[in-house]
């Protein structure tokens, strides 16, 4: 246990029993585990929340794995505490959906990718945001968050739990910054993830890029959001993305897709949704149109709603169901 990081081995057993709509059958609860995993890519331990499906402790079966990523200023607990993803999984499984393990890692504010520069560790520790928690895990010495998920975390999960440890049975999803991260990871590591889903994702980062890279789609976010973005969120994004054309294009999902196709990598299945009142709607539409121009299949939906947990709680059930059809086949 290095760097003063506290390792968690708490196991939470959820005893919720609720009736399934239209049925007298009871919902069997899965189990939520709070753990921590060492990451060579980050140089520290990171906290991880894992949902184990209802049959996990009563069988010797192996399970597909869906990775769910949080948004900016979030952490590994968000999908359970705010999104009630564990309850959604229990209900969906009771309704006939195939079982999956769901892994929810902590990705700080790092955009789920390798930063363009090494961090200022003392500066990070001095200016630690109130929501960040432990400086020992938030301020990492080696910010390679894409490698952390795609290599360190995947290997840790496959070694620790009974998984179906292959591309065909592994997917990734996320919201906002995590929606960007989900598509980035699937397109950057298509040999690892076979499917990706984004809720309200920042899918057109060039909308926020410096001059010379800047490409703002029609209907882009209003001035109020721009003021917010150009403060804390924008600063974190520019620190990770860098300040030049090469750095931004290297981290843009459409450019990553083009490079992936050029090397003949397998194309992951992709799903995107966004609220009609979401500030990132224009970017989601621009991403949709870019994929349509390239004849890349994409499941795309727009719903009523804004950039909040009411929207993500509602539509996480759709991404879970969709991912199960992609990665949980026999």
N, C-alpha and C positions, 0 to 999 in steps of 0.2 A: 504494500500500500504506500506508493510514493507520493510526494508533493502535498501531504496533509489531506489527501482525498479520502473521504469516508466511503467505504464500500458497503452497499446495502444488500442484505440477504433476506429481507422481509418478504414473506409470502402472504398475500391477501387472498382469502377464499371468499368469494362472493356467494352469499346464500339466497340471493333473490329468486323467488318463485312467483311467476305471474302467469295468468291464463293467456293462451294464444288466442288471438281474435278468431271468433267463429268456431272455437274448439274448446273442449273441456281439458285438453292435454296441458300439462304444466310445462313451463320453460325450464329446462335444466341449465344450471349456471356453469359457465366456464370458470377458469381460475386466472387471476391476475397476479403476476410475479414482478416484483421490483428488484432489479439486480444491477450489477455494474460490470462492464467489460473493459479490458485493457486494449488500447489502440496504439499500435506502433506508428500509425500515420499521424496521430495527434500528439503522442508522447505523454498520455495521461489516461486515467480511467474515465469512462463516461457512463452515466446512469442510463438504464434501459428498462422500459416497461414491456412485459410480454404477456399477451393473452393466450392461454391454452384452452382449446375447445372442450366441451363437456365430456367427451369420451376419452380424453387424453390419459387420465389417471386410471382408467378401467380397461385399457387395451395396450397392445404392443404395436399398434399401427404407426405408420409414418405419415406426416402431414405436409401439405404445401404451406408456403410462408408468404404473407403479405407484409411489407414494410410500410408503415404510415408515418409521415414526416410532419412536424409542426411548422407553424409560421414564425415570422419575425417576432421577437420578444417572448416566444413561447418556450416550452420545454417538453420533456418526455412524458409528462403526466397529462398534457392538455387533452389528448384524444379520449382519455378515460374520464377525467374530472369534468371537462367542459363539453366534450362531444359524446359522452356516454357510449363510446364505441363498443365496450364490453357488453352492455345491455343489448345494443343493436345486434351484435354477433349472436348472443344467446337466442334472441327472438327469430332472427333469420334462419339459424340452424334448426330451431324447433319447427320452422315452417318448411323445411326441406332443403335448405342450402347446404352444400357440402362443407365440411369442417375445414378450417384453416387455422394455423398459428398466425397471430398478428404481432409484429415487433414494432415498438415505438421508441426510437432512440432520441437522445438529446443532441441537437445540432447547433446550439447557441444561436448567434445572429450571423452565421458564416455562409449562408446561402448554399449549403450542402455541396460545396466544391472547394477546390484548391485555391487559396488566396493568391493574388498577384504578387504579394510581398509578405515577408515575415513580419509578425506583429511586434509592436512595442510592448513587451511584457510588463515593465514597471508602469507605463502609461495606462495599460489596460487595467491593472490592479488598482490604480489611483482613481480611475473614472468608472469603476464597475457599476453598471445600472442596478437599480434597486431590485429588479425582477431577476437578476442573473444568478443569485444564490452564491455558491462557493467560487471564489476567484480561482481556486486551484483547478477547477474543471472548465470554467468559462474562458479563462485566459490560457490558451493552449500554446505550447512552443512551436508546434509544427502544424499549421492550419491546412491539412489535406483532408477535408471532410468527405469528399467523394471517395477517396481511397479508404477512409475509415468505414464508410457504409459498405461499399462494394467488395472490399477484401476483408478487413478486420472483423467487422460485425457479422457479415455473412458466414465467415468461417467459424466464429464464436457460436453463433446460433446453431449451425449445422453440427457442431461438436457437442453442444450442451443439450439440445433437444432432439426429439425424433422427427427429423424433417425428411422431406423428399428433396435431396440436395442436388438439384439440377435446374438448369435454366427454365425448363418447361413448367416447373412447379414453384416459380418464384416471381413475385410482382412487387410493385412499389407505387405508393400513392401519397398525396399530401395536399395541404391547403396553403394558399398564398405563396410565401417564400418556399414552403414545402411542396406546393404544386409545381413550381419552377424546378425544385430539386428532384422531384420524382421523374419528370420528363428528361431532365439533364442526365440523371443516373442511367435511365433506361436507354437513352440514345448514346451515351458515352460508353456504357458497358452492356451492349445488347447480348453478349454471350453469357451474362449473369442474370439479367432480368428479361422476361419474355412479355411483360405487359406493364403499363403505367397509366395512372389516372391522376388528373389534376382538378382540384376544386379552387376556383377563383385565383388561379396561378398567375404569377408575374411572368407571362410567357413571351413578352416582347420587351426584353430589357433594354433594347436600343432606344426605346422611348425615353429613357432616363440617362442616356450616355452623354459623354462630353461632346462638345462641338467637333465635327469631323467624323463622328460615329453616329451621332444623334439621328434617329429615324422615327418621327412621331406619327402614328397612324391617325386617320380622321376620327374625330370623336374622342380624342384622348382625355385623360382625367382633368377635372376642373381645377381652377386656380387654388381652391382651398386645399385639395389633396397635394397639389404641387408644393405648397408652402410646407406641409408636413413632410413630404418626401425629401425636400431639400434640406431638412434638418436631420434628425437622428437616423431615419431609415435610409435616406439618400447617402449620408456620410458612411454608413456601414456598407452600403452597396458599392460605392466608389472605392472604398478601402479594399474590398475583395476583388472587384472587377478590374481595377486599375484605371489608368487615365489615357490610354492610347488605343488606336484602332485594333492592333493585333490582339491585345488583351481582351477587349470587349467581344470581338468576333469569335475568339477562342471559347468564350463562355456563352454565346448566344445559341439557344436551342435549334434554330433553323440552320445555322452554319454547322453545328455539330451533326445534325441530320444529314446534311450534304456530304460531310466528310465520312460519316458512317456508311452511306450508300456507295461512295466512291471506292471504299475498300471491300465492298461486297459482304458486309456484316449482315446477320439476320435482322429483319425489321421487327421491332416489338409492336404488339398491339397497343393502341393509344386511345385514351378517352379523356375528354375535356368538358367541363361545365363551368358556367359562370352566371352570377345573378344579373338581372337586367339593370339593377341600380348599383352595380359594382364599379368602382373606379378603374378596374383593370379590364373592363368589358371590351374596350377598343383593342387592347393588346391581344386578348383572347381571339377576337375576330380576325385580327391581322395574322395570328398564328394559324388559325383555321384556313384562311385564304392562301397562305404560303404553302401549306400542305396540299391543298386542293390543286394548286398550280403545278405541284410536283407529282400529283396523282398518288399521294401517300394516304392510305386509308386512315380515317379518324372518326371516332364516335364523338359528336359534338352536340351539346345541349345548352340552351339558355332557359333559366327559370326566373320567376319572380324572386326578389330578394336582394340583399346588400352584402357587404363584406363583414359578416358576423357569424357567431356561433349558431344562431337560429338557422341560418342557411346551411352551414356545414353539418350540423346534427341531422338535419333532414336528408341531405343528399349523400351523406356518407353511406347510407344503406344501399344506395344505388351503385356506388363505386365498389362496395364490398361484394354485392351480388354479381356485378360485372367481372370483377377480378376472379371470383370463384368459378365463373364459367370459363375463364381463360387458363387458370393455373391449377384448379382442383379436379381436373378430369381424372378418371381412373388410370 
